[in-house]
């Protein structure tokens, strides 16, 4: 795809998204903010639940890495319990980010 065509597509997408977000805010009586935009994006499935879950797992794991009292396996097991997943699923999520 040529760069000019891509820019045109992105411009139309952004303009439409902004207009629809403004309507969403008016309809729901919320102030247009980053937080309300995230809620809008989640409500309309622009951000899949699996992406949100993976992001939360990765961020939580990053915070846990600073705990020298826990081995990595213990951290993964704790994440598995916290997010109701198997430890193998957690390992797979962590492996994909390397």
Backbone as XML, in Angstrom:
<?xml version="1.0"?>
<chain id="A" units="angstrom">
  <residue number="1" name="UNK">
    <atom name="N" x="0.851" y="-1.177" z="0.000"/>
    <atom name="CA" x="0.000" y="0.000" z="0.000"/>
    <atom name="C" x="0.896" y="1.239" z="0.000"/>
  </residue>
  <residue number="2" name="UNK">
    <atom name="N" x="0.577" y="2.175" z="-0.850"/>
    <atom name="CA" x="1.359" y="3.398" z="-0.920"/>
    <atom name="C" x="1.154" y="4.210" z="0.354"/>
  </residue>
  <residue number="3" name="UNK">
    <atom name="N" x="2.182" y="4.957" z="0.705"/>
    <atom name="CA" x="2.162" y="5.756" z="1.938"/>
    <atom name="C" x="1.013" y="6.767" z="1.937"/>
  </residue>
  <residue number="4" name="UNK">
    <atom name="N" x="0.742" y="7.366" z="0.805"/>
    <atom name="CA" x="-0.341" y="8.355" z="0.718"/>
    <atom name="C" x="-1.704" y="7.697" z="0.944"/>
  </residue>
  <residue number="5" name="UNK">
    <atom name="N" x="-1.909" y="6.510" z="0.387"/>
    <atom name="CA" x="-3.163" y="5.789" z="0.592"/>
    <atom name="C" x="-3.314" y="5.409" z="2.063"/>
  </residue>
  <residue number="6" name="UNK">
    <atom name="N" x="-2.227" y="4.942" z="2.653"/>
    <atom name="CA" x="-2.262" y="4.557" z="4.073"/>
    <atom name="C" x="-2.620" y="5.766" z="4.942"/>
  </residue>
  <residue number="7" name="UNK">
    <atom name="N" x="-2.010" y="6.915" z="4.660"/>
    <atom name="CA" x="-2.303" y="8.122" z="5.429"/>
    <atom name="C" x="-3.771" y="8.501" z="5.285"/>
  </residue>
  <residue number="8" name="UNK">
    <atom name="N" x="-4.306" y="8.402" z="4.085"/>
    <atom name="CA" x="-5.709" y="8.736" z="3.850"/>
    <atom name="C" x="-6.626" y="7.795" z="4.651"/>
  </residue>
  <residue number="9" name="UNK">
    <atom name="N" x="-6.316" y="6.518" z="4.649"/>
    <atom name="CA" x="-7.114" y="5.541" z="5.400"/>
    <atom name="C" x="-7.053" y="5.850" z="6.893"/>
  </residue>
  <residue number="10" name="UNK">
    <atom name="N" x="-5.851" y="6.132" z="7.386"/>
    <atom name="CA" x="-5.681" y="6.443" z="8.812"/>
    <atom name="C" x="-6.427" y="7.729" z="9.161"/>
  </residue>
  <residue number="11" name="UNK">
    <atom name="N" x="-6.355" y="8.733" z="8.300"/>
    <atom name="CA" x="-7.059" y="10.000" z="8.549"/>
    <atom name="C" x="-8.572" y="9.783" z="8.643"/>
  </residue>
  <residue number="12" name="UNK">
    <atom name="N" x="-9.130" y="9.019" z="7.714"/>
    <atom name="CA" x="-10.574" y="8.737" z="7.734"/>
    <atom name="C" x="-10.932" y="7.953" z="8.997"/>
  </residue>
  <residue number="13" name="UNK">
    <atom name="N" x="-10.123" y="6.955" z="9.328"/>
    <atom name="CA" x="-10.363" y="6.157" z="10.535"/>
    <atom name="C" x="-10.354" y="7.040" z="11.783"/>
  </residue>
  <residue number="14" name="UNK">
    <atom name="N" x="-9.325" y="7.884" z="11.911"/>
    <atom name="CA" x="-9.209" y="8.742" z="13.100"/>
    <atom name="C" x="-10.361" y="9.731" z="13.202"/>
  </residue>
  <residue number="15" name="UNK">
    <atom name="N" x="-10.733" y="10.337" z="12.081"/>
    <atom name="CA" x="-11.836" y="11.297" z="12.091"/>
    <atom name="C" x="-13.142" y="10.597" z="12.491"/>
  </residue>
  <residue number="16" name="UNK">
    <atom name="N" x="-13.404" y="9.443" z="11.904"/>
    <atom name="CA" x="-14.630" y="8.701" z="12.229"/>
    <atom name="C" x="-14.634" y="8.264" z="13.684"/>
  </residue>
  <residue number="17" name="UNK">
    <atom name="N" x="-13.505" y="7.766" z="14.151"/>
    <atom name="CA" x="-13.391" y="7.311" z="15.529"/>
    <atom name="C" x="-13.624" y="8.459" z="16.502"/>
  </residue>
  <residue number="18" name="UNK">
    <atom name="N" x="-13.050" y="9.610" z="16.198"/>
    <atom name="CA" x="-13.221" y="10.776" z="17.060"/>
    <atom name="C" x="-14.681" y="11.223" z="17.090"/>
  </residue>
  <residue number="19" name="UNK">
    <atom name="N" x="-15.339" y="11.249" z="15.936"/>
    <atom name="CA" x="-16.754" y="11.648" z="15.883"/>
    <atom name="C" x="-17.630" y="10.676" z="16.665"/>
  </residue>
  <residue number="20" name="UNK">
    <atom name="N" x="-17.377" y="9.379" z="16.483"/>
    <atom name="CA" x="-18.173" y="8.374" z="17.197"/>
    <atom name="C" x="-17.906" y="8.417" z="18.695"/>
  </residue>
  <residue number="21" name="UNK">
    <atom name="N" x="-16.666" y="8.705" z="19.092"/>
    <atom name="CA" x="-16.334" y="8.830" z="20.512"/>
    <atom name="C" x="-17.057" y="10.035" z="21.126"/>
  </residue>
  <residue number="22" name="UNK">
    <atom name="N" x="-17.113" y="11.137" z="20.405"/>
    <atom name="CA" x="-17.829" y="12.316" z="20.902"/>
    <atom name="C" x="-19.312" y="12.013" z="21.105"/>
  </residue>
  <residue number="23" name="UNK">
    <atom name="N" x="-19.913" y="11.290" z="20.170"/>
    <atom name="CA" x="-21.315" y="10.887" z="20.305"/>
    <atom name="C" x="-21.478" y="9.979" z="21.522"/>
  </residue>
  <residue number="24" name="UNK">
    <atom name="N" x="-20.572" y="9.041" z="21.700"/>
    <atom name="CA" x="-20.579" y="8.119" z="22.842"/>
    <atom name="C" x="-20.544" y="8.904" z="24.156"/>
  </residue>
  <residue number="25" name="UNK">
    <atom name="N" x="-19.638" y="9.884" z="24.240"/>
    <atom name="CA" x="-19.521" y="10.684" z="25.467"/>
    <atom name="C" x="-20.798" y="11.462" z="25.739"/>
  </residue>
  <residue number="26" name="UNK">
    <atom name="N" x="-21.382" y="12.060" z="24.710"/>
    <atom name="CA" x="-22.627" y="12.810" z="24.871"/>
    <atom name="C" x="-23.754" y="11.894" z="25.312"/>
  </residue>
  <residue number="27" name="UNK">
    <atom name="N" x="-23.880" y="10.755" z="24.647"/>
    <atom name="CA" x="-24.951" y="9.804" z="24.955"/>
    <atom name="C" x="-24.853" y="9.285" z="26.395"/>
  </residue>
  <residue number="28" name="UNK">
    <atom name="N" x="-23.622" y="9.061" z="26.861"/>
    <atom name="CA" x="-23.436" y="8.491" z="28.201"/>
    <atom name="C" x="-23.154" y="9.553" z="29.263"/>
  </residue>
  <residue number="29" name="UNK">
    <atom name="N" x="-23.120" y="10.798" z="28.849"/>
    <atom name="CA" x="-22.919" y="11.887" z="29.799"/>
    <atom name="C" x="-21.567" y="11.839" z="30.491"/>
  </residue>
  <residue number="30" name="UNK">
    <atom name="N" x="-20.530" y="11.457" z="29.747"/>
    <atom name="CA" x="-19.189" y="11.409" z="30.319"/>
    <atom name="C" x="-18.301" y="12.443" z="29.637"/>
  </residue>
  <residue number="31" name="UNK">
    <atom name="N" x="-17.319" y="12.884" z="30.386"/>
    <atom name="CA" x="-16.351" y="13.828" z="29.849"/>
    <atom name="C" x="-15.365" y="13.083" z="28.956"/>
  </residue>
  <residue number="32" name="UNK">
    <atom name="N" x="-15.021" y="13.678" z="27.842"/>
    <atom name="CA" x="-14.043" y="13.066" z="26.945"/>
    <atom name="C" x="-12.671" y="13.118" z="27.610"/>
  </residue>
  <residue number="33" name="UNK">
    <atom name="N" x="-12.144" y="11.954" z="27.937"/>
    <atom name="CA" x="-10.833" y="11.844" z="28.569"/>
    <atom name="C" x="-10.181" y="10.556" z="28.099"/>
  </residue>
  <residue number="34" name="UNK">
    <atom name="N" x="-8.952" y="10.378" z="28.476"/>
    <atom name="CA" x="-8.251" y="9.151" z="28.103"/>
    <atom name="C" x="-8.959" y="7.936" z="28.691"/>
  </residue>
  <residue number="35" name="UNK">
    <atom name="N" x="-9.369" y="8.030" z="29.956"/>
    <atom name="CA" x="-10.047" y="6.916" z="30.614"/>
    <atom name="C" x="-11.367" y="6.576" z="29.927"/>
  </residue>
  <residue number="36" name="UNK">
    <atom name="N" x="-12.128" y="7.602" z="29.550"/>
    <atom name="CA" x="-13.399" y="7.314" z="28.883"/>
    <atom name="C" x="-13.160" y="6.780" z="27.473"/>
  </residue>
  <residue number="37" name="UNK">
    <atom name="N" x="-12.058" y="7.183" z="26.828"/>
    <atom name="CA" x="-11.742" y="6.629" z="25.515"/>
    <atom name="C" x="-11.394" y="5.144" z="25.628"/>
  </residue>
  <residue number="38" name="UNK">
    <atom name="N" x="-10.650" y="4.777" z="26.662"/>
    <atom name="CA" x="-10.308" y="3.368" z="26.866"/>
    <atom name="C" x="-11.586" y="2.562" z="27.094"/>
  </residue>
  <residue number="39" name="UNK">
    <atom name="N" x="-12.492" y="3.083" z="27.900"/>
    <atom name="CA" x="-13.770" y="2.409" z="28.135"/>
    <atom name="C" x="-14.527" y="2.242" z="26.816"/>
  </residue>
  <residue number="40" name="UNK">
    <atom name="N" x="-14.560" y="3.291" z="26.022"/>
    <atom name="CA" x="-15.201" y="3.251" z="24.698"/>
    <atom name="C" x="-14.552" y="2.168" z="23.826"/>
  </residue>
  <residue number="41" name="UNK">
    <atom name="N" x="-13.228" y="2.147" z="23.778"/>
    <atom name="CA" x="-12.512" y="1.176" z="22.938"/>
    <atom name="C" x="-12.789" y="-0.254" z="23.390"/>
  </residue>
  <residue number="42" name="UNK">
    <atom name="N" x="-12.892" y="-0.459" z="24.697"/>
    <atom name="CA" x="-13.185" y="-1.794" z="25.216"/>
    <atom name="C" x="-14.642" y="-2.162" z="24.924"/>
  </residue>
  <residue number="43" name="UNK">
    <atom name="N" x="-15.564" y="-1.227" z="25.142"/>
    <atom name="CA" x="-16.989" y="-1.482" z="24.896"/>
    <atom name="C" x="-17.258" y="-1.893" z="23.447"/>
  </residue>
  <residue number="44" name="UNK">
    <atom name="N" x="-16.502" y="-1.313" z="22.514"/>
    <atom name="CA" x="-16.718" y="-1.609" z="21.103"/>
    <atom name="C" x="-15.710" y="-2.625" z="20.546"/>
  </residue>
  <residue number="45" name="UNK">
    <atom name="N" x="-15.059" y="-3.325" z="21.456"/>
    <atom name="CA" x="-14.138" y="-4.419" z="21.118"/>
    <atom name="C" x="-12.992" y="-4.015" z="20.193"/>
  </residue>
  <residue number="46" name="UNK">
    <atom name="N" x="-12.541" y="-2.766" z="20.304"/>
    <atom name="CA" x="-11.333" y="-2.372" z="19.589"/>
    <atom name="C" x="-10.116" y="-3.007" z="20.250"/>
  </residue>
  <residue number="47" name="UNK">
    <atom name="N" x="-10.248" y="-3.282" z="21.543"/>
    <atom name="CA" x="-9.188" y="-3.933" z="22.305"/>
    <atom name="C" x="-9.758" y="-5.262" z="22.796"/>
  </residue>
  <residue number="48" name="UNK">
    <atom name="N" x="-9.296" y="-6.375" z="22.254"/>
    <atom name="CA" x="-9.829" y="-7.682" z="22.667"/>
    <atom name="C" x="-9.514" y="-7.981" z="24.137"/>
  </residue>
  <residue number="49" name="UNK">
    <atom name="N" x="-10.392" y="-8.735" z="24.771"/>
    <atom name="CA" x="-10.191" y="-9.105" z="26.174"/>
    <atom name="C" x="-8.855" y="-9.810" z="26.388"/>
  </residue>
  <residue number="50" name="UNK">
    <atom name="N" x="-8.446" y="-10.637" z="25.436"/>
    <atom name="CA" x="-7.175" y="-11.354" z="25.592"/>
    <atom name="C" x="-5.995" y="-10.381" z="25.618"/>
  </residue>
  <residue number="51" name="UNK">
    <atom name="N" x="-6.069" y="-9.321" z="24.848"/>
    <atom name="CA" x="-5.001" y="-8.317" z="24.851"/>
    <atom name="C" x="-4.937" y="-7.614" z="26.202"/>
  </residue>
  <residue number="52" name="UNK">
    <atom name="N" x="-6.084" y="-7.282" z="26.748"/>
    <atom name="CA" x="-6.136" y="-6.635" z="28.056"/>
    <atom name="C" x="-5.559" y="-7.563" z="29.120"/>
  </residue>
  <residue number="53" name="UNK">
    <atom name="N" x="-5.947" y="-8.832" z="29.072"/>
    <atom name="CA" x="-5.457" y="-9.809" z="30.039"/>
    <atom name="C" x="-3.942" y="-9.988" z="29.917"/>
  </residue>
  <residue number="54" name="UNK">
    <atom name="N" x="-3.432" y="-10.124" z="28.698"/>
    <atom name="CA" x="-1.989" y="-10.296" z="28.494"/>
    <atom name="C" x="-1.233" y="-9.080" z="29.006"/>
  </residue>
  <residue number="55" name="UNK">
    <atom name="N" x="-1.739" y="-7.910" z="28.729"/>
    <atom name="CA" x="-1.102" y="-6.682" z="29.184"/>
    <atom name="C" x="-1.052" y="-6.635" z="30.715"/>
  </residue>
  <residue number="56" name="UNK">
    <atom name="N" x="-2.163" y="-6.965" z="31.349"/>
    <atom name="CA" x="-2.212" y="-6.960" z="32.814"/>
    <atom name="C" x="-1.225" y="-7.972" z="33.395"/>
  </residue>
  <residue number="57" name="UNK">
    <atom name="N" x="-1.144" y="-9.135" z="32.784"/>
    <atom name="CA" x="-0.211" y="-10.165" z="33.254"/>
    <atom name="C" x="1.228" y="-9.681" z="33.108"/>
  </residue>
  <residue number="58" name="UNK">
    <atom name="N" x="1.558" y="-9.124" z="31.959"/>
    <atom name="CA" x="2.924" y="-8.653" z="31.725"/>
    <atom name="C" x="3.312" y="-7.529" z="32.679"/>
  </residue>
  <residue number="59" name="UNK">
    <atom name="N" x="2.400" y="-6.592" z="32.905"/>
    <atom name="CA" x="2.694" y="-5.488" z="33.817"/>
    <atom name="C" x="2.833" y="-5.979" z="35.257"/>
  </residue>
  <residue number="60" name="UNK">
    <atom name="N" x="1.992" y="-6.900" z="35.662"/>
    <atom name="CA" x="2.080" y="-7.456" z="37.008"/>
    <atom name="C" x="3.386" y="-8.220" z="37.180"/>
  </residue>
  <residue number="61" name="UNK">
    <atom name="N" x="3.767" y="-8.987" z="36.154"/>
    <atom name="CA" x="5.022" y="-9.724" z="36.204"/>
    <atom name="C" x="6.209" y="-8.769" z="36.307"/>
  </residue>
  <residue number="62" name="UNK">
    <atom name="N" x="6.173" y="-7.667" z="35.555"/>
    <atom name="CA" x="7.249" y="-6.670" z="35.629"/>
    <atom name="C" x="7.404" y="-6.143" z="37.052"/>
  </residue>
  <residue number="63" name="UNK">
    <atom name="N" x="6.279" y="-5.888" z="37.725"/>
    <atom name="CA" x="6.320" y="-5.407" z="39.102"/>
    <atom name="C" x="6.886" y="-6.477" z="40.036"/>
  </residue>
  <residue number="64" name="UNK">
    <atom name="N" x="6.559" y="-7.728" z="39.777"/>
    <atom name="CA" x="6.999" y="-8.827" z="40.631"/>
    <atom name="C" x="8.494" y="-9.126" z="40.452"/>
  </residue>
  <residue number="65" name="UNK">
    <atom name="N" x="9.064" y="-8.789" z="39.309"/>
    <atom name="CA" x="10.469" y="-9.081" z="39.048"/>
    <atom name="C" x="11.395" y="-8.378" z="40.032"/>
  </residue>
  <residue number="66" name="UNK">
    <atom name="N" x="10.908" y="-7.333" z="40.644"/>
    <atom name="CA" x="11.713" y="-6.566" z="41.586"/>
    <atom name="C" x="11.677" y="-7.158" z="42.992"/>
  </residue>
  <residue number="67" name="UNK">
    <atom name="N" x="11.056" y="-8.311" z="43.113"/>
    <atom name="CA" x="10.992" y="-8.992" z="44.412"/>
    <atom name="C" x="12.011" y="-10.134" z="44.411"/>
  </residue>
  <residue number="68" name="UNK">
    <atom name="N" x="13.161" y="-9.909" z="45.003"/>
    <atom name="CA" x="14.199" y="-10.948" z="44.975"/>
    <atom name="C" x="13.870" y="-12.158" z="45.841"/>
  </residue>
  <residue number="69" name="UNK">
    <atom name="N" x="12.863" y="-12.033" z="46.692"/>
    <atom name="CA" x="12.517" y="-13.138" z="47.580"/>
    <atom name="C" x="11.688" y="-14.222" z="46.885"/>
  </residue>
  <residue number="70" name="UNK">
    <atom name="N" x="11.257" y="-13.975" z="45.645"/>
    <atom name="CA" x="10.446" y="-14.950" z="44.914"/>
    <atom name="C" x="11.173" y="-15.425" z="43.670"/>
  </residue>
  <residue number="71" name="UNK">
    <atom name="N" x="11.191" y="-16.712" z="43.466"/>
    <atom name="CA" x="11.745" y="-17.272" z="42.242"/>
    <atom name="C" x="10.744" y="-17.050" z="41.117"/>
  </residue>
  <residue number="72" name="UNK">
    <atom name="N" x="11.241" y="-17.117" z="39.893"/>
    <atom name="CA" x="10.393" y="-16.869" z="38.728"/>
    <atom name="C" x="9.236" y="-17.871" z="38.663"/>
  </residue>
  <residue number="73" name="UNK">
    <atom name="N" x="9.502" y="-19.124" z="39.005"/>
    <atom name="CA" x="8.448" y="-20.143" z="38.993"/>
    <atom name="C" x="7.354" y="-19.805" z="39.993"/>
  </residue>
  <residue number="74" name="UNK">
    <atom name="N" x="7.741" y="-19.308" z="41.144"/>
    <atom name="CA" x="6.749" y="-18.902" z="42.152"/>
    <atom name="C" x="5.918" y="-17.717" z="41.648"/>
  </residue>
  <residue number="75" name="UNK">
    <atom name="N" x="6.587" y="-16.801" z="40.983"/>
    <atom name="CA" x="5.874" y="-15.647" z="40.436"/>
    <atom name="C" x="4.850" y="-16.085" z="39.389"/>
  </residue>
  <residue number="76" name="UNK">
    <atom name="N" x="5.257" y="-17.007" z="38.524"/>
    <atom name="CA" x="4.351" y="-17.508" z="37.487"/>
    <atom name="C" x="3.170" y="-18.232" z="38.122"/>
  </residue>
  <residue number="77" name="UNK">
    <atom name="N" x="3.421" y="-19.041" z="39.137"/>
    <atom name="CA" x="2.329" y="-19.741" z="39.825"/>
    <atom name="C" x="1.377" y="-18.754" z="40.488"/>
  </residue>
  <residue number="78" name="UNK">
    <atom name="N" x="1.921" y="-17.704" z="41.063"/>
    <atom name="CA" x="1.075" y="-16.680" z="41.686"/>
    <atom name="C" x="0.228" y="-15.959" z="40.632"/>
  </residue>
  <residue number="79" name="UNK">
    <atom name="N" x="0.822" y="-15.654" z="39.483"/>
    <atom name="CA" x="0.068" y="-15.027" z="38.392"/>
    <atom name="C" x="-1.035" y="-15.959" z="37.889"/>
  </residue>
  <residue number="80" name="UNK">
    <atom name="N" x="-0.725" y="-17.237" z="37.785"/>
    <atom name="CA" x="-1.718" y="-18.213" z="37.325"/>
    <atom name="C" x="-2.919" y="-18.223" z="38.263"/>
  </residue>
  <residue number="81" name="UNK">
    <atom name="N" x="-2.658" y="-18.210" z="39.561"/>
    <atom name="CA" x="-3.756" y="-18.172" z="40.535"/>
    <atom name="C" x="-4.532" y="-16.859" z="40.431"/>
  </residue>
  <residue number="82" name="UNK">
    <atom name="N" x="-3.809" y="-15.785" z="40.339"/>
    <atom name="CA" x="-4.438" y="-14.456" z="40.321"/>
    <atom name="C" x="-5.323" y="-14.250" z="39.089"/>
  </residue>
  <residue number="83" name="UNK">
    <atom name="N" x="-4.873" y="-14.746" z="37.941"/>
    <atom name="CA" x="-5.612" y="-14.530" z="36.695"/>
    <atom name="C" x="-6.405" y="-15.754" z="36.254"/>
  </residue>
  <residue number="84" name="UNK">
    <atom name="N" x="-6.467" y="-16.751" z="37.113"/>
    <atom name="CA" x="-7.250" y="-17.962" z="36.862"/>
    <atom name="C" x="-6.856" y="-18.643" z="35.546"/>
  </residue>
  <residue number="85" name="UNK">
    <atom name="N" x="-5.551" y="-18.820" z="35.381"/>
    <atom name="CA" x="-4.999" y="-19.489" z="34.207"/>
    <atom name="C" x="-4.036" y="-20.574" z="34.673"/>
  </residue>
  <residue number="86" name="UNK">
    <atom name="N" x="-3.624" y="-21.412" z="33.760"/>
    <atom name="CA" x="-2.616" y="-22.411" z="34.111"/>
    <atom name="C" x="-1.241" y="-21.737" z="34.075"/>
  </residue>
  <residue number="87" name="UNK">
    <atom name="N" x="-0.305" y="-22.324" z="34.794"/>
    <atom name="CA" x="1.051" y="-21.773" z="34.774"/>
    <atom name="C" x="1.643" y="-21.868" z="33.369"/>
  </residue>
  <residue number="88" name="UNK">
    <atom name="N" x="1.264" y="-22.901" z="32.626"/>
    <atom name="CA" x="1.735" y="-23.039" z="31.238"/>
    <atom name="C" x="1.259" y="-21.866" z="30.390"/>
  </residue>
  <residue number="89" name="UNK">
    <atom name="N" x="0.018" y="-21.427" z="30.587"/>
    <atom name="CA" x="-0.503" y="-20.269" z="29.848"/>
    <atom name="C" x="0.292" y="-19.006" z="30.183"/>
  </residue>
  <residue number="90" name="UNK">
    <atom name="N" x="0.610" y="-18.847" z="31.449"/>
    <atom name="CA" x="1.394" y="-17.683" z="31.868"/>
    <atom name="C" x="2.776" y="-17.724" z="31.223"/>
  </residue>
  <residue number="91" name="UNK">
    <atom name="N" x="3.416" y="-18.895" z="31.269"/>
    <atom name="CA" x="4.731" y="-19.030" z="30.634"/>
    <atom name="C" x="4.651" y="-18.676" z="29.151"/>
  </residue>
  <residue number="92" name="UNK">
    <atom name="N" x="3.609" y="-19.132" z="28.469"/>
    <atom name="CA" x="3.444" y="-18.835" z="27.034"/>
    <atom name="C" x="3.293" y="-17.343" z="26.781"/>
  </residue>
  <residue number="93" name="UNK">
    <atom name="N" x="2.528" y="-16.686" z="27.631"/>
    <atom name="CA" x="2.339" y="-15.230" z="27.492"/>
    <atom name="C" x="3.669" y="-14.512" z="27.695"/>
  </residue>
  <residue number="94" name="UNK">
    <atom name="N" x="4.402" y="-14.912" z="28.714"/>
    <atom name="CA" x="5.694" y="-14.286" z="28.999"/>
    <atom name="C" x="6.701" y="-14.559" z="27.881"/>
  </residue>
  <residue number="95" name="UNK">
    <atom name="N" x="6.661" y="-15.737" z="27.328"/>
    <atom name="CA" x="7.593" y="-16.133" z="26.270"/>
    <atom name="C" x="7.344" y="-15.314" z="24.993"/>
  </residue>
  <residue number="96" name="UNK">
    <atom name="N" x="6.122" y="-14.969" z="24.716"/>
    <atom name="CA" x="5.790" y="-14.228" z="23.492"/>
    <atom name="C" x="6.370" y="-12.819" z="23.481"/>
  </residue>
  <residue number="97" name="UNK">
    <atom name="N" x="6.692" y="-12.283" z="24.641"/>
    <atom name="CA" x="7.171" y="-10.902" z="24.720"/>
    <atom name="C" x="8.685" y="-10.790" z="24.558"/>
  </residue>
  <residue number="98" name="UNK">
    <atom name="N" x="9.370" y="-11.897" z="24.545"/>
    <atom name="CA" x="10.841" y="-11.844" z="24.439"/>
    <atom name="C" x="11.285" y="-11.627" z="23.031"/>
  </residue>
</chain>
